[in-house]
């Protein structure tokens, strides 16, 4: 009877270790995904900043062409 209880305890301990191992793996994956998300967010903000700058330049150039059409320049 005592041997059976000990075996069940050992089995439960093994299951607990396996669960803990899976938790550690999930935590590692979660950390890696958080780092990737951070990199992608940074890239998004840089791209947005760059596009905003380019759109501003295009807008100013369009305004310039409206005020000074190419056909009227010397």
N, C-alpha and C positions, 0 to 999 in steps of 0.2 A: 504494500500500500504506500509506504513512504517512498519507495523507488518510483512509483507511478507519479506521485506528487512532484518529486524532484525532476522527472522527465518533462512534465508539463511546465514547470517553472523554467527549465532550460529552453524548452520550445518557445515559450513566451518571451524570454530574454532574446532569443535569436530573431524572432519576429520584430521585436522592438528595435534591435540593431539594424535590421533591414529597412525598417520605416525611417529611422534616423538617417541612414545612408541616403535614402531617396530624398529626404528633406534637404540634406546638404547639396545634393545634385540640383534640386529645384532652386535652391538659393543661389547656386553658382550661375545657373541659366538666367535667373531673374536679374542678377547683377550684370551679366553680360548684355542682356536686353536693355537694361537701364542705360548702360554706357552707349550702346548703339543708338538708342532714342535720343540721348543727349547730343551725340555727333550729328544725327539727322536734323535735329532742331536747330543746331548751330548753322548747318549748311542751309537750311530753309531761310533763316534770318539773314544770312549773308546774301543769298540769292535774291531775297525780297529787297534788300538794300540796294543791290546792284541794279535790279530791274527798275526800281523807283528812280535811280539816278539816270539810267538810260532813257526812261520815258520823259524825264524832265528835259534832257538834252534834245530829244526828238521834238518835244513840244516847243521849246525855244527856237529850234531850227525851223520848224513849220511856221511859227510866228514871223521869223525873219524872212522866209520865202514869200509869205503873204505881203509883207511890207515892201520887200524889194524883190520882185519876180526876176527870174533868171533872164528873161527876154529883154529887160530894161537895163541890164548892167552892161558896162563898157567892157 
